[in-house]
Amino acid sequence: MALSDKIWLSPPHMSGREMRYIQEAFDNNWVAPAGPHLTAFEAQLARYTGVAHAAALSSGTAAIHLALVLLNVQRDDLVICQSLTFAGSANPIVYQGAKPMFIDSEMATWNICPNALEEALKNCDRKGKKPKALIGVHLYGMPMLTHEILCLSQKYGVPIIEDAAEALGSIYEGKKVGSFGDMSIISFNGNKIITTSGGGALLSKHKDYIDKAHFLAMQARDQAVHYEHSEIGYNYRMSNVCAGIGRGQLEVIEDRVLQRRKNYDWYYNNLSSIPGIGFQIEPKNAHSNRWLTAITMDPNLIDTCPEQLRKHLDLHNIESRPVWKPMHLQPVYKDAPYFGGKNAELLFKRGLCLPSGSNLSEKNLSRITQAIREKLYT
Ligand SMILES: *Cc1c(COP(=O)(O)O)cnc(C)c1O
């Protein structure tokens, strides 16, 4: 089969509108760091998400790092983090010399479990060591149980960083995700729902945080013509060229959400009748961007395991991926405390992410579901 027949998990999907912005940046020689696209992109992101202030950065991971710096996370501080996620959610905790504490998922949205979270918060309370921050994730675009998590954040006085890296365009109780926490982050990595080729953003309703993020992301240069520094900074700013790509992408975000939701509908309609196949469940008050559609396969009802299915799809030139391996099972985090049961582990063992690009044709969707049925029924 030709490489062009390959179906990727979540490839970039350009709108054709990006080149105009890139050309404009080149024509005006705004190729270097800041510039008008960057300012415009930040304003558009703020408008789109309904969060007042935005800083466009070099990655989603950088955005989480700055959020932790802004919350004054320091050496030996505790930071709570959802275990079932990509390492980019948790690694910045360690950049700060702080200690992650991982939390299990609930089985509906697959996100941070309020019961396990409260258990962890109570435990910290008893020890008199209040966590500095709580990182909850909207996994694969599915909004977390935001109301429950916000209540716990308030009850125990621990600020929330919403990791909305995968969830741009998702909605919870009529508002965009990313607008609930003290801060939130988005990723524009190449596989995300829209891309700047690589990049991220930090959002907050608090202007102070975002002003400070802009300052820290440009090496913390004080007001002076010579380079004066009274704080440690970072080189985390998004470039004006990347922001131009982002502008062209953000114009089509609603289409992208619709297309990804259609992929989910296709999989659901074609696979949910198979005994043992499960999906992430969208609560009534939530609307997921369905960045990735993932299925679970119950080994009591299905002989094929996810890895066998993945290999079978690979033979058909179809890329699929296991669900994220939980952080508390990662060798690098083996000594970190963990609260909860086996849900995250079970989702990892039983889950498989299916191709979910917004440029998937119905012909290709049908190729995928046929290949899945072929494997499960032979
Ligand atoms: C992609 C991702 C990140 C990190 O974003 P980058 O832009 O790749 O640094 C963080 N958290 C989650 C859940 C992600 O999927």
The ligand as an SDF file (V2000), in Angstrom:
LIG
                    3D

 15 15  0  0  0  0  0  0  0  0999 V2000
   -0.1550   17.7230   24.3910 C   0  0  0  0  0  0  0  0  0  0  0  0
   -0.4130   17.7520   25.8300 C   0  0  0  0  0  0  0  0  0  0  0  0
    0.3310   18.5350   26.7170 C   0  0  0  0  0  0  0  0  0  0  0  0
    1.5780   19.2790   26.3420 C   0  0  0  0  0  0  0  0  0  0  0  0
    1.4770   20.1100   25.2560 O   0  0  0  0  0  0  0  0  0  0  0  0
    2.7710   20.3760   24.3310 P   0  0  0  0  0  0  0  0  0  0  0  0
    2.3300   21.5300   23.4880 O   0  0  0  0  0  0  0  0  0  0  0  0
    2.9960   19.1290   23.5370 O   0  0  0  0  0  0  0  0  0  0  0  0
    3.9030   20.7100   25.2210 O   0  0  0  0  0  0  0  0  0  0  0  0
   -0.0420   18.5640   28.0560 C   0  0  0  0  0  0  0  0  0  0  0  0
   -1.0770   17.8630   28.4950 N   0  0  0  0  0  0  0  0  0  0  0  0
   -1.8100   17.0770   27.6900 C   0  0  0  0  0  0  0  0  0  0  0  0
   -2.9680   16.3530   28.2640 C   0  0  0  0  0  0  0  0  0  0  0  0
   -1.4870   16.9750   26.3360 C   0  0  0  0  0  0  0  0  0  0  0  0
   -2.1890   16.1640   25.5430 O   0  0  0  0  0  0  0  0  0  0  0  0
  1  2  1  0
  2  3  1  0
  2 14  2  0
  3  4  1  0
  3 10  2  0
  4  5  1  0
  5  6  1  0
  6  7  2  0
  6  8  1  0
  6  9  1  0
 10 11  1  0
 11 12  2  0
 12 13  1  0
 12 14  1  0
 14 15  1  0
M  END
$$$$
